[in-house]
Amino acid sequence: MREVQADIVIVGSGAGGGTVAKELAPLCADGVRIVVFEQGPKLKDEELTGREIEMASRLYFDSGGMLTHDRSMTLAWARAYGGSTTVYTGTSMVVPEHVLKKWDVPGLAWDDVRRRSEKALAENNVHLLEDELINENNRLFVAGCRALGYRVQQFPINVKGCHGAGVCNLGCPNGAKQGTNRVQLPLAERQGVQVVTNATVTSVAKRMCTVRVRSRKFGEPSAWEPGEYIVKARIIVVAGNAINSPALLFRSGLGEYLPALGRGITLHPALILAAQHDHPLTNFFGFPKSYYSDQFRDDQRFLLETCMYYPFTTAKNLNGFGEEHEAMMRHLQFQQQILVLALDEPLETNRVEIGHHGEPVVRYRLAHTVLDSLHRAMIEAARIFFAAGASRVHVPAAETFFVKREDQDRLEALVPRANVRPGGISISSAHLMGGCRMGADEKTSVTDAWGQVHGFPWLFIADSSLFPRCSEVNPYVTVMALADRVAERVRERFKELGS
Ligand SMILES: Cc1cc2nc3c(=O)[nH]c(=O)nc-3n(C[C@H](O)[C@H](O)[C@H](O)COP(=O)(O)OP(=O)(O)OC[C@H]3O[C@@H](n4cnc5c(N)ncnc54)[C@H](O)[C@@H]3O)c2cc1C
C-alpha cells in the first residue's frame, strides 16, 4: 500500500463535498494539502452524449436502479465528478422556515441556513426561466392547476446558456446546468485542491483513510495510479450522500459508538405520472421542470412537479404491458408528465445498514401514510391532466391501463386505495436524506449542529445525510448551505489543531 500525506480529506464531490472543497480551497495558498476523493469518473465533454442507457450506466450507481432491501423502491444517485449535481435537474429551493422548526436542531437557525442558501443561489446563477422558453409540458401543468384553482409556482433554476436539450438528468451535454462539476470543483481546483476521481474511500480512522483507485475505459484518467493507498490527514470530511456516508462509517467500525448511525432516512418517495393528448407537444425539448404545486403539502403531504423522463425510464414506470403500454410509448410526443413527491416521516425502521461485503443496504418500509399520499396524488394529478385537455391518463393504481376523459368524474371509484401497495407500482427516489442526522443528543443524532461527528473531533459530515427530517422541497441548496457551515467549522478546527 502506498502512503500519502494530506491535511484535509473530503470524501465525495457532490453538492456537499464540492461545496466544502470550494470553501476550504483558499487554505491551499498557505500550503495546506486538500484532497477530494470521488469514486466516480469525470466524463469528458464529448462523452456526455445524452443517450439514456449509456449515460445511466456511466453516471449513475447501478444505472440509477439501486433497490431498497424489500425491492419496493429504486434509488437514483450519481457516482461521478460532481456527484448527483451532474444529473440533477437544477431546481433551486431554499428550505422553508417551518421545516427548519420541525428539524429542531439546537444551534441551527433558519436565518443562518437561509443566508448560506442565498450564497449558493448566487453562485449557481439561479433565476426564473424566461416565459418564451417554457415548453408545452410545463404550460399544460400551469393551465390544469389554474383551471382547478390549485396553487402553482415557478421553480427557480440554475442554468446558464441552456439550449433546451431536455436531458438534464443524463448530464447536460451543453455544460449549461450549474452543479459542483461546473462551478465549485473547478474553482477549488484552480486554487490547489486536488480532486482524485475513480477513487473509493473504503474506511476512515483517526488521522487516516484507506483509498482504492481504479481505472475505467471512459472518462478522464484518475490523477492517481490505480492501486491501494493509505492517506494520512488531520481532518476527514465525509460527503458521500445519505446512503454512502452512513455505510462508510459502519464499514469503519464506528457504528458501536454512534447509536443513531444510519437511522431515520427519508426519501420523498416519487411517482412519474403520464397522460396522453390528442396532438404532439413540445415536451422533450426545453427545460423539463419549471413549475410545481404545493397545494397539497400541508394536509395530504405531497408535492406535484412538472417532469419529462426519457423512453426507458418512462416505459418502466408505466404499470402494465402489452398493446396499451406500446400505444403509450409509441406516442411519447403526445405525452404530458407530472412527478409526485410524498413527504415522508423519519421512521426509526427506515435506515441504512451494510451487507456482508460492506456494501450499503437500505431498509425502507413505505408507511401507510405515504401510500395514502401517493394515492391522493395520483387522483389529483389525473384531474390536472384532464383539466389541461388530456384525452386519457395512465393512473398506475387504476383498474384499467387508461382512464378515459369521459370517466374523469369516476376517478375515486376507478383508482382504489387498495391497489397502492409496495411492489404494485413503480416508486423511486432521487432525494436521499438522513442517516447521519444533526442534533444535540448523541443517542438520537450522529453530528452536532456544525456537522462534527459526536465524540470524533477529526471527523465531519457535509451532505444530505445530515437532514434530521425531509426538506419538503428539492434538497440540493440546503445540502450546499449545510456544507458551507461545516466548512466554516472545519477551518476553525484546523487552526485549533496547529501544525
Ligand atoms: C436525477 C436527479 C435529479 C435531481 N434533481 C434535483 C433538483 O432539481 N433539485 C434539487 O434540489 N435536488 C435534486 N436532486 C437531488 C440532489 O442532487 C441531491 O440532494 C444532492 O446532490 C445530494 O448531495 P450529496 O452531497 O449528499 O450527494 P451527491 O451529490 O450524490 O454526491 C455524493 C458523491 O460522493 C461519492 N462517494 C460516495 N461514497 C464515496 C466513497 N466511499 N469514496 C469516494 N466517493 C464517494 C459519490 O460517488 C457521489 O459522487 C436530484 C437528484 C437526482 C439523482
The ligand as an SDF file (V2000), in Angstrom:
LIG
                    3D

 53 58  0  0  0  0  0  0  0  0999 V2000
  -31.9070   12.5640  -11.2070 C   0  0  0  0  0  0  0  0  0  0  0  0
  -31.8140   13.5280  -10.0450 C   0  0  0  0  0  0  0  0  0  0  0  0
  -32.4160   14.7700  -10.1580 C   0  0  0  0  0  0  0  0  0  0  0  0
  -32.3410   15.6660   -9.0770 C   0  0  0  0  0  0  0  0  0  0  0  0
  -32.8720   16.9250   -9.2330 N   0  0  0  0  0  0  0  0  0  0  0  0
  -32.7550   17.8130   -8.2210 C   0  0  0  0  0  0  0  0  0  0  0  0
  -33.2170   19.1550   -8.3760 C   0  0  0  0  0  0  0  0  0  0  0  0
  -33.6660   19.5610   -9.4510 O   0  0  0  0  0  0  0  0  0  0  0  0
  -33.1360   19.9940   -7.3050 N   0  0  0  0  0  0  0  0  0  0  0  0
  -32.6240   19.5850   -6.1000 C   0  0  0  0  0  0  0  0  0  0  0  0
  -32.6080   20.3810   -5.1460 O   0  0  0  0  0  0  0  0  0  0  0  0
  -32.1580   18.3170   -5.9410 N   0  0  0  0  0  0  0  0  0  0  0  0
  -32.1940   17.4460   -6.9540 C   0  0  0  0  0  0  0  0  0  0  0  0
  -31.6840   16.1820   -6.8040 N   0  0  0  0  0  0  0  0  0  0  0  0
  -31.0970   15.8040   -5.5000 C   0  0  0  0  0  0  0  0  0  0  0  0
  -29.6930   16.3800   -5.3350 C   0  0  0  0  0  0  0  0  0  0  0  0
  -28.9100   16.1070   -6.4630 O   0  0  0  0  0  0  0  0  0  0  0  0
  -29.0740   15.7580   -4.0770 C   0  0  0  0  0  0  0  0  0  0  0  0
  -29.9090   16.0500   -2.9770 O   0  0  0  0  0  0  0  0  0  0  0  0
  -27.6810   16.2700   -3.7710 C   0  0  0  0  0  0  0  0  0  0  0  0
  -26.8180   16.1870   -4.8720 O   0  0  0  0  0  0  0  0  0  0  0  0
  -27.1140   15.4620   -2.5940 C   0  0  0  0  0  0  0  0  0  0  0  0
  -25.8210   15.9270   -2.2980 O   0  0  0  0  0  0  0  0  0  0  0  0
  -24.7950   14.9790   -1.5420 P   0  0  0  0  0  0  0  0  0  0  0  0
  -23.5480   15.7480   -1.4090 O   0  0  0  0  0  0  0  0  0  0  0  0
  -25.4550   14.4420   -0.3290 O   0  0  0  0  0  0  0  0  0  0  0  0
  -24.5700   13.7180   -2.5070 O   0  0  0  0  0  0  0  0  0  0  0  0
  -24.1780   13.5930   -4.0320 P   0  0  0  0  0  0  0  0  0  0  0  0
  -24.3690   14.8770   -4.7450 O   0  0  0  0  0  0  0  0  0  0  0  0
  -24.9150   12.4130   -4.5470 O   0  0  0  0  0  0  0  0  0  0  0  0
  -22.6230   13.2910   -4.0200 O   0  0  0  0  0  0  0  0  0  0  0  0
  -22.0560   12.1910   -3.3490 C   0  0  0  0  0  0  0  0  0  0  0  0
  -20.8020   11.7580   -4.0950 C   0  0  0  0  0  0  0  0  0  0  0  0
  -19.9760   11.0250   -3.2040 O   0  0  0  0  0  0  0  0  0  0  0  0
  -19.3740    9.9540   -3.9120 C   0  0  0  0  0  0  0  0  0  0  0  0
  -18.9960    8.9160   -2.9440 N   0  0  0  0  0  0  0  0  0  0  0  0
  -19.8270    8.2170   -2.1450 C   0  0  0  0  0  0  0  0  0  0  0  0
  -19.1410    7.3710   -1.3510 N   0  0  0  0  0  0  0  0  0  0  0  0
  -17.8410    7.5220   -1.6710 C   0  0  0  0  0  0  0  0  0  0  0  0
  -16.6460    6.9100   -1.2040 C   0  0  0  0  0  0  0  0  0  0  0  0
  -16.6660    5.9930   -0.2520 N   0  0  0  0  0  0  0  0  0  0  0  0
  -15.4750    7.2810   -1.7670 N   0  0  0  0  0  0  0  0  0  0  0  0
  -15.4330    8.2260   -2.7460 C   0  0  0  0  0  0  0  0  0  0  0  0
  -16.5550    8.8400   -3.2220 N   0  0  0  0  0  0  0  0  0  0  0  0
  -17.7370    8.5050   -2.6930 C   0  0  0  0  0  0  0  0  0  0  0  0
  -20.4660    9.5030   -4.8600 C   0  0  0  0  0  0  0  0  0  0  0  0
  -19.9140    8.7850   -5.9550 O   0  0  0  0  0  0  0  0  0  0  0  0
  -21.0820   10.8390   -5.2730 C   0  0  0  0  0  0  0  0  0  0  0  0
  -20.4580   11.3290   -6.4440 O   0  0  0  0  0  0  0  0  0  0  0  0
  -31.7000   15.2800   -7.8720 C   0  0  0  0  0  0  0  0  0  0  0  0
  -31.0890   14.0270   -7.7790 C   0  0  0  0  0  0  0  0  0  0  0  0
  -31.1180   13.1590   -8.8620 C   0  0  0  0  0  0  0  0  0  0  0  0
  -30.4480   11.8190   -8.7450 C   0  0  0  0  0  0  0  0  0  0  0  0
  1  2  1  0
  2  3  1  0
  2 52  2  0
  3  4  2  0
  4  5  1  0
  4 50  1  0
  5  6  2  0
  6  7  1  0
  6 13  1  0
  7  8  2  0
  7  9  1  0
  9 10  1  0
 10 11  2  0
 10 12  1  0
 12 13  2  0
 13 14  1  0
 14 15  1  0
 14 50  1  0
 15 16  1  0
 16 17  1  0
 16 18  1  0
 18 19  1  0
 18 20  1  0
 20 21  1  0
 20 22  1  0
 22 23  1  0
 23 24  1  0
 24 25  2  0
 24 26  1  0
 24 27  1  0
 27 28  1  0
 28 29  2  0
 28 30  1  0
 28 31  1  0
 31 32  1  0
 32 33  1  0
 33 34  1  0
 33 48  1  0
 34 35  1  0
 35 36  1  0
 35 46  1  0
 36 37  1  0
 36 45  1  0
 37 38  2  0
 38 39  1  0
 39 40  1  0
 39 45  2  0
 40 41  1  0
 40 42  2  0
 42 43  1  0
 43 44  2  0
 44 45  1  0
 46 47  1  0
 46 48  1  0
 48 49  1  0
 50 51  2  0
 51 52  1  0
 52 53  1  0
M  END
$$$$
